[in-house]
Amino acid sequence: MPIRVMAQRFATLLLVAAAVGLMLLGRADNPVVERLRLAVVDAATPVLAALSEPIGTINHAIREVDELLFLRERNAMLREENARLLQWQAVARRLEQENAQLRALVKARPDPLPAYVTARVVGDSAGPFVRTLLLNAGQRDGVKSGQAAVVAEGMVGRVLEAGERSARILLLSDLNSRVPVMIETTRQRGILAGDNGPQPKLVFLAASARPQIGERIVTSGHDGMLPPGLPIGTVVSTSGDPRVELFARAERIEYLRLVRYEAPRLPPPARDGAQAAQRR
């Protein structure tokens, strides 16, 4: 009984002393201690592995259930999206037929289809005064100054300068960027001006223009270098100069396409003699 009482009284002190001793043995650079520690670890490893098997099985089952739930939700979302796309496909086909009939009726001349050059971004320059991208395509690939640079989401910028094997893209957010645009719904034209911020501003809008938050901004094509209708962004602020949130994020771009587009040109005016001959 006295021994048991003494052990209970000094148990905490003995455990602390044992812990300190083990710490000192662990710090000691002794081959015997090292072999002892390795032996203990080797002996404990199978036990820990056996104890971890049920936990690993439970974790794997939980991951499987989470993935199945996610797949079900994803499949439901895809089915809804597919149904909406089928509806839009029917609408698009009907509108395409109507547009073809109207073009044939008024004998409208369609715009030339643009060609594309795909290039890889090999460098970027992001500073307080310039925001550009360097591409591995140049004049030998048909790249010219002023061409639009686009990705799947929309327009990124335009070609600032083109060498024989490389080209530099001026981003829409750059302070020197000016692009003719229009509001997609109202067809009111303006200029998208960069200011080195994430949201360029709309300037030179008509006095009657009242852009609304959420309206899409696209290129107008009035400079003769950019095809009309390229998506750019949406209006996110209307206080002061309206601000536009760009669709394309330049910091995530690895590849982009350069649009080779030539606006239709009017035929040269006929001479007076030719006009007189036509009148006769």
Secondary structure, DSSP 8 states (H G I E B T S, - for coil): -HHHHHHHHTHHHHHHHHHHHHHHHHHS--HHHHHHHHHHHHHHHHHHHHHHHHHHHHHHHHHHHHHHHHHHHHHHHHHHHHHHHHHHHHHHHHHHHHHHHHHHHHT-------EEEEEEEEEEEE-SS-EEEEES--GGGT--TT-EEE-SSSEEEEEEEE-SS-EEEEETTSTT-EEEEEETTT--EEEEE--SSSS-EEES--TT----TT-EEEE--TTSSS-TT-EEEEEEE-SSS-EEEESS-GGG-SEEEEEE-----------HHHHHHHH-
